[in-house]
Amino acid sequence: MKDTLLRNLMDTLRKSLLQEDAIRLIILLDAWKTLSREKKITSSSLTFTAFYNSEITVERFIETLEELSLDHKIFDLFLPFGHARNKMDDTTLATLFNEVSSSEPLSDIGLLLNKLDTRQRQAIALQVSELGVKLLDDSCDEIYAPFNMDMSFTYFTGKPVYAESLGDEFLVEAMKIIDHLPIEYKHSDPLNEPMFINTQAKHLLRQFKCTLSFPPFNIRGANNYYTNDIYNRFKVFNGKGSQDVAHLEHILAQTEGKAIVLMPVGFNYRASTEFAMRKHLVNSNLIEAVLQLPPHLHPHTSIETTLLVLNFHKEDKNVQFINLNQDHFVQKGKRQITFKDLDEIISIFSRRESIEDISSLVTNDEIADNNYAFSIDRYVVSKEAQALEQALTSYEVLSLDEIADIRRSQMFKDEETGVEIIELSPGELNAAGYTTTASRRKKIGSQESKLQTYVLQKDDIILSTKGTIGKVTIIGESDTPLIASQAMQVIRPTNTQINPIVLYMYLKSDIGQALLKQLVAGVAMPQIATSEIKQFKVPILSTSEQEHIIQQFNNEVTLYATIEETKNKIKKIHSNFLGEN
């Protein structure tokens, strides 16, 4: 049955059932037909054909499902009938049976539903499911799949799958019946209640050679599993924040070979437990590769993701970074992008070598020097960026937090009464010279006590690090208190070795901007983490070099003033078209 036919059947039920109920009913009937054809219905009076050849009523249908549920789980999972019990009428049900009876059997229903705009669950792009399977060794004789809400990957492997999650158990049962997929599925949250246990020692988890996991992203909730864990899983997770790290630790605890794990891209650069987890993976030599995926790859979401390849049997102490977020690998459609060639990606992964602008083989020590960041732009860089980095090697360099205090600004609500302040946003920073004012004004009353902590001082440097990346200014004298918006970092120089103007000019220079670009994480919402800004390398120049740059600063101010004067003259020409001025 093709997707067009499934859509037609859904249209038949549109007035009677919610879309999800309609899909489940269609799948149920086809599963019933399959079980009957394969003689797995013990009573001949309960077969699909027997029911179809008798009077079709909703009441009799429900009674039959209740009898079938005693032997087959899928019927039990379908009951109670929900909205269908209340809204389905006998005529519509009979029409549906006619359609299903005369149609070819369904096949690949998991793939089919992934393509349909059902929005039933967290769907993973089919190509990512296939890529995950391809990244596992061919030597895998079985695959462990914890947390997967979408089981579409099972269509790309003939290996037995042992899965546990809070996904759609009904759909998994249907896939097993209709598509004969070898899945042993446990409907459970592996964090709270792992189901695959060592039968010889109940306090130990069963070990799997291969794991493929697509956990839900950024989930928060009760962490009883963390405090009451008898399986000794959590070495890093501290019960705070999202469960992304907890998912990883469970996977590591139940894997003895290789694991492919899909993670939100924020895992690559966030601080706190994510940082601690990255450090653990690197120092334990468990991370084999990081594949940066493009946004708009998965159905119904633009969230950016990354594939981690974890390996307990690495043969070297290097990590391969592959940037798949580029035109070379993808083609863009109207609503979604797709990969051009998965086999090329696997070939690059298998060769495990550096390829300009595509992949890089990086030592564990180099990752440690980069604050254990997995951000792809830090490692896969162009020749131009490499040349700029090379230019710094002849200078003494210090990290930014060694020469300045760095903090992200805080939001102040406009209370309409109290002290007036000016809030600077990235769009209003002066292109040259000092910034002393902007258009956005607020009044604060109850928040005045924290104003002194965040009010800007002369020679503070403001750097935009969220949304708009890399815009920079230096603060001048102002009669009205200035604050920076939350999209910006405040850099307050503390080291007399470098003049604030020189630091400002370095950050806005070609080399400074190129190096900042390497720290950017995210495409839908680009940002640079505060921890990355603190480690940003700054060259310490000689006194004469700094004096020259200060002169260049003044020259730039003069040039911009000339530009503004020229613009005003041009504006006057335009406004004087009829000689009115």
N, C-alpha and C positions, 0 to 999 in steps of 0.2 A: 504494500500500500504506500503510495507516494505521499509527500507532505501536502500536496494539493487536495488529495482525497481526505486526509485527516482534517484539513481546514474545512472542507465541505461538511464533514460530519459534525465538527464543532459548530458550524453555522446552523445546522439542523437543530441543535440543542440550545442555541443562543438564548431563545426566549424562555426556556425552561430552567436552565442551569447556569450557574456561574462557570466561567471558563475552566477553572481548575477542576470542578466537579465533572464537566463534560469530558475533559481529557482523560481523567481517571476512569470514567465509565466506559469510554471507548476502548481503553487499554484492557480493562477488566474483561470485557466481552471477548476480546481477541485472545487473552490468556485462557479464558474458559474454553474457547474454541480449540486452542492448541492442546490443552490438557485432555480434552475429549478425543481429539484426533489421535493422540498418542496413547489412548486407552489408560489414562491415569485417573479417571473418574471411576470410582469403584462401583457405583450404582448406575445402571444404564438409564434409569429414570431421571438422573440428575445431569445428564450430558447436555451440551449446548444444543445439539440437534433435537433431543427429546423436548426440551423447553420450547424451542423455536416452532416445533410442529404441533404445539398445543396452544391454548388460549394465552395470549400475552397480556398480563396485567401487572401493574406496579406492585400490588399486594402479593401476588404469587411470586413475583421476581424476588422480593425481599425475603420471603419464606424460603425460597430455594437457595439464596445466598447464605442464609443462616445454616442450612443443612450442609452446604459445601464447605463452610468455614470450619467445620469439625475436622476435616481432613487436609485442607489446603489453606495455608496462612494468608495468601493474597486476598481471599474472600473475607477473612476476619479483619484484615487491615482496611478493607473497603467499607466495612460497617462501623458505626451506623451510617446510614445513607445521607445524612446531613441535609443540605438544601435540596438534593435530589428527591428525598423522601417526601418533601412538602410540595415541590413544584412540578415534578415529572407527572405527566398524564399517560394513560394507556396508549393513546394514539401515537404520541411522540416516541414512546418506548418501542412500540411495534415497528415504526418507521426506522428507528436506529437498528433494530435486529435485522430487518430486511437488508439494510446497507452492509452491515458487518458480515452477514451470512453470505452475501454474493460477492464480497470483495476478496482480493488476495490477502493472505496473512500479513500482519505487520512484521517488520524486521528492523533491526537497529533502532529501537525506539528511543534509547538514550541519546543517540546522535540526532535523531529527528527532533526531539523536544529541545535539544540544545540550539538547534537552528530556528525553531519557532519562537516567536516573541511572547513566551508564556510568562516570563518573570516570576517563575515559581520558586526559584532558589538561586543561590550564588553559582551561576554558570561559569565554567572555565572555558576559555577558547579551545575549540577542538584541536587546533594546531599545537597549543601548549600541552594538552593532554598527550598528544602523539609525541611531541618533543620530549616530554618527561620520560615516556617509555623508552624512546630511542637512546636517551642518555644513560640508562641503566645497562649494565653488562649483559651480553647475551647468555652468560653463564647462570643468570638468575633462574632458579627452578620454581620460585614462587615470589609473590609480591605482597608486602604488608602495606596497607593503605589506611592510616588513621586520619580522622578529622575530615575526610573528603565528603563534602556535601553533594558534589557532582561526580558520578561514577563513569563518566563517558570514556575515561582512559581505558577501561576494561575492553573496549572494542579494538584496541590497538595492540593487545597482547593476548596470546593464547595460554599464558601461564595462570595457574590457580591464584586467586586473589583473596586475601584475608583482610577484610575491611571492618572498621568500627567507627561510627560517627552518629550524629543526630540528623542524618540526612533523611531522604524520602524512602522509608523502608518498603512502602508499597511499590514504588518504581523499581527498586532493586529486585524485589520478588518477581515483578513482571519481566525484567531483563533476563532473569535466570530461566523463567518458563518459556518466554517467546524466543529469546536469542540464545538460550542454552549456555549462558556465560558461567564459567566455573568460579562463582563468588561464594565465600562463606562470610555472611554479613551479621554483625552484632550491632543492634541499635542501642548505642551507649556513648556517653562522653568519655573518651579514653583518659582525660585528665582526672575526672572524678571516680570513674569505675572502669579501669582497663579490663578487657574480657579475655585477651589472649595471654594466659598465665602458664608458667612452667608447671606441668602436671606433677612433677616430682618434688617441687618446692613452691608452695603457694605464695611465698613472699618474694618470688622472683618472676620476672616477665619472660614470656617466651621470646626467643631471639630469632630474628629474620635476617637473611643475607641481603635482601633488597627491600627498600622502602620507597614508596612514591606518595607524597602527601601534598595536598592543596588545602591547607587550613583556612578557615574564615579569618578575615583581617581585623585587627584592632578591636577584638572582643574584650569587654570588661565584665566582671561578675564576681560571684563569691569564690573565694580561694581556699575552701576547706581542704581540697586535695593537697594544697601546698603544706599546710600545717600537720595533716594527718597521713602523710604519704608513707606507706610501709615498703615501697619499692626503691627508696633511695634515689629518686630521679633528679631532684632539683639541687644543682650545685650553684646556680647563678640566680634563678628566679627568686624574688623576695616577696612575692605576693602583691606587689604594687603595679599599677599601670595595666597595659593591655596584656593579653595572654600569648602574644606572639612568641616570646622567649620560652614560656612554659611549653608551648607546642613543640618547639625545637628540642627542649630537654627530654620530653617524653620520647620523641623520635630517636634521639641518640641512645636512650636507655633501652630501646627495643630493637636496635639495629646493630648487627655485627659486621656488616659489609659496607654497602653503599646506599646513600639516601639522596633522593632528589626532592627538594622542598621549595614550594612557591611561597615567597614572603613579600609583604608590602615594601616598596622601595625605601621607606623611612627606616627600616631596620639597618640599612647600609650606613647611616650617618647619625642616628639619634644617640643621645647620651644615656646615662643611667644604666638600666639593665641591658639594653641593646648593646651598649658599649662593652659591658662586662661579658656579654655572650660572644661578641665578635672576638674579644681578646682571648676568651677560652678556646674558641674554634681555631684560632691561629696558633696559640701557644701549644695546643694539643696536637697540632698538625692534622686537623680533621677537615679543613676546608680545601677542596680540590679546585673548584671553579665557581665563578660568579658570572651569571649571564644576565645582563640588563635587558629587560623586555621593553618594547615601546608602549606608550599609553594607547587607549582606545583599541586594545587588542581583545579584551574580554567582552562578552555581550553585556549590555545594560550598565556598563560602568567605564569611566575613564581612568580609574585608579591605576597607578603605575606599580609594576611588580618586578621581581627579580627571582631568578631560579638559582638556588644554592645547590652545589654538588658537594656532598659530604662523603668522606671515604676513610674508613678505619684502616685501610691498607695502602696508603699513599707510598709511592716509591721515591719521592723527592720532597723537598721543603719549599716548593713553589706553589703559587696560586695563579690560575689562569683567569683573566678578566676578558670577557667578550662583550662588546657593545653592539647589540642587535637593534638599537634604536636609531637607525639611519636608513636612508633611502636604498642603500645597496641591498638590504635584506627584505624590505617591506614594500608592498604596494597598497595604495590608499583607495578605499572604496567610499561610497557616499556616507555610510554610517559606521564603518569599521575598517580597520586595516588588517592585512593578512601577510604572512611570510611568503616569499617567493619560492624558496627551496629549503626544506628542512634538512635534506641530505647534505647540503653545503655547510650548514651550521654544525652538523654532526662531524663532518670532515675536519672543520677548523678545531672543534673540541678535541677530536682524536689526535690530531697532529701535535697539539700542546706546544705551540710556538707563538712568538710575537709576530703580528702582521700589522703593518702601518695602518693606523686609524680604525682598526678592527679589533685586534686582540693584543694582549700583553701578558707575558709570564713574569710574575713578580715574586720576589723572595718573601718569606715570612718576616724577616727582619725589616724589609722596606715597608711592609704594611704596619709593623709596630712603630716605625719612625713616623708614619702618617697617622698616628693616634688610632690605629686599628680601624680606620675608615675603609669601607668597601665601595665608596662612591666611584663610579666607573670613570668619570672624567679625571680623576686623580691619577689613573694608571694608563688608560688608553688615550694618548695625546698625539696631536699632529706634529710633524717635523718643525713647524713654526714655533709651537709651544715648547718643544724640546730645546730649540735654539735659544729661546728667551730664558729658560731655566739655566742653560749652560752659561749665559752671560753673567749670572749671579755668582758663579763658582769662584770668581777672582776677588770677591768681597767677603768681609766678615758679615755674617748674617745673624740676626736675633729674631726670635719669635715675637709676634706683636704683643703678647702679654708680658714680655720682659721689658718693654719700653713704654707701655701704656696700660691704663685701667680700661677695661672693656665691659660694657653692659648693654643689655637690650632695654630700650625705653619702655615705659608703662603708659597705659591709656588713662587719660583724664576725661571724665564726663563733663559736658557743658551744663553747669548748674544755673546759668543765666544771672547769677548774682555772685559777688565776691571779687577776688583778684582776677584781673584780666591777664591772659597768657596768649602766646602765639604758638600754634602747633605746626611744625615743619613737616611736609610730606615730600616724597621723592620727586614729584612733579614740579616742585617750587624751589628746588635748590639752585643757587646761582651756578651758572656754567663756568664762571671765573671769578676770582676774588672772594671776599668774605660775604657770607650770608648773614643778614642782620634782621630780616623781617619776612613775613609771608602773609597771605590773605586770610588764613583760617584762624579766627580768634575765638577764644572760649573764656568763660568766667567760672572760677572754682571757689567754693566756700568750704565745705566740709573736708575737701581734699588738700587744703592749703598746707597742712602739716607735712605732707610728703613731697611738696613742691621742691624744697631745697635739695632733696636727694636727686631729683631728675632735671632740675633747671640747668640749661646749658651755660657753659662758661666760654669766654674768649679763647680761641685756639683749640676748642674741641673739634674733632673731626667726625662728621656724620656719614655713615656708609649704609646705603640701602641693601638689605640682604634678604628680602622676601618680596616676591612678585616682580618688581623692577629690581634687577640685580646690578650692582656696581656703581650706581650714581653716588657721587661723593661731594662734600663741601666742607669748608672750614668756617667756623663760627666767628663773627666779629662782635663788636660792642653793640648792645641794644638797650633801649630804655625800658622796653617791655620784656618780661621773662619769656624765654624761648624754651620749648620742649620739642623732642623729636617724636614722630609717630612710631607705632609699634613695629612698623616694617623696617626700622633702621636700627643700627648699632651705634652706640656712642663710644668713641675712642678718645680718651683723654691722655695725651702724652705725659709721661712722668720721668723720662730719661733725657738728660741734657745732651746726650751724644747725638741726638737727631732733632733738628728744628721742626716744629709742627707743620710749617709750610712745606718743608721737604717731604715729610711723611704724606701730607695731602697730595702733593704733586706725584709722588711715587704710586699712590693708590689709583690715581686717575690716568697714569701713563699707560702706554700700550702693554708694557710688560706686566704692570700691576693688574690691569684689567684681564689680561690673558691668564694670569695665575689665579685670580679670583674666579674666573670661569671654570677652572678645574675643580673648584670646591662646590659648585652648584649641584644640588640634588633636586630631582623633580622636574617635570616638564609642565604639567597642568598648573602647578603652583611652585615655580622655582624658588629655592631658598638655600641659604648657607647657614649651617648650624653655628652657634656661638663658639662651640669647642673648636671648630675649624678656623674661625677668625682668630682665635687666641693663638693658634699654632702657625698662622700665616707668617712667612719668612720675609724679613725686611733687611735690605743691605745697609750697612753703616758706612756712610760716605765721609771723605775727608772734609776739613773745614772749607777748603777752596772749592770743592765740588758742591758743597751745600750752598755756598755763597752764589755760585753760578746758577743753581736751580732757583734760589730766591729771586735773582734777577729775572729769570725766565717767568716766574710767577708774576712779577710786576709787568713784564712785557706783555704777558697774556691779558692782564687786566686792561692795559692800554689798547691792545688790539680789539678786545671785545667792546670797549667804549667807542672805538672808531666804527665798528660794525653797527652798533646801536645808532650812532649819529647818521651813518649812511642809510640805515633803514628808515629813520625819521625823514630824511630828505626824499627818499623814494615815496614814502607815504604821502608827503606833501605834494609831490608831483601828481599822484593819483587823485588826491582830494581836490586838486585845482584844475580839473579837466576843463571846466567851463569858465575858468578865470574868476571863480567866486571868492577866492581868498587873495 
